[in-house]
Amino acid sequence: MTIDELLLDKTIKPKEKTETISKWILDKSLPIDELIAFAEKQKDPAKATSIEAIEYATKQNPNIGDETVLTFVTSTLAAKAPRIKWESAKVIGNIAHLFPTKLEKSIDNLLTNTEHEGTVVRWSAAFALGEILKLKTKHNKDLFPAIETICEKEEKNSIKKIYLDAIKKTKK
């Protein structure tokens, strides 16, 4: 079965489609760069499912997230569709530790998403930025004050908590 066939099959639930694609990535029957090439040409729902599958796979095995993955999800942080934004942010949170010196553009795009009206988009940006902050890289010089400012403006305690937990872990 191809990715196209899987995504078009109405008898398969969306979550099952995501899990199937992520299994293909993890067992290497679907090279991740092929999935990215596929996703780049898709409309938002199929693109979001592809990114969600990458997120699911990188949560289990972050090392499958290579530089191509980082570049792709960094660019999709700027997509219009909220689901694409939040899944991309979660991938970055899963793999940021692999690329401590290559996160500038990701950070910029994530900071933009901290002002999004969607709670899940802001939550996911907080998750990724928190993971980056915990890496204690040179980025923290600028990221730390930016996150403190975001915390002051953020109304949702669940999102604030992510930032505050990350700040606490950087002070250890």
LINDA-V662283 format. One record per pair of residues at least 24 apart in sequence whose ideal C-beta (glycine too) atoms are under 6 Angstrom apart, sorted by the first residue. I is the first residue (numbers start at 1). GAP is how many residues later the second one is. If there is no record, write none. Layout:
i = <I:I>
gap = <GAP:GAP>
This chain:
i = <3:7:17:18:18:18:18:21:22:22:22:25:26:32:33:36:44:47:48:48:48:51:51:52:54:55:55:55:58:58:58:59:62:62:65:70:74:74:74:77:78:82:82:85:85:86:86:86:89:89:89:90:92:93:93:93:96:96:97:100:100:103:114:119:122:123:126:126:126:127:130:130:133:133:134:134:136>
gap = <35:39:32:31:34:35:38:32:31:34:35:32:31:32:35:36:37:37:35:36:39:36:37:35:37:32:35:36:33:36:37:35:32:33:30:29:31:32:35:32:31:36:39:28:36:34:35:38:35:36:39:34:36:34:35:38:35:36:38:35:37:29:36:37:37:36:33:36:37:35:32:36:33:37:32:35:34>
